[in-house]
């Protein structure tokens, strides 16, 4: 990680590690509806399909992925609720 990079502080988190399609999407959708517009949801998953699935879901639903990280098999998304 770059030293001067701004860390994003999520308003809520959802842990999808160990869960497989369609659970990461289902839990992400459920959790994003619990936070306010403009707030940020952190999602952690290790299902390889989740990378494409969550990116596609965010685009389709109009939410913004502020940051995406891969740490080994762990996928970390920071999603801003837009509507």
Buried (B, 14 or more C-beta within 10 A) or exposed (E): EEEEEEEEEBBBEBEBEEBEEEBBBEBBBEBBEEBEEEBBBBBBBBBEBBBEBBBEBBEEBEBEBEBBEEEEEEBBBBBBBEE
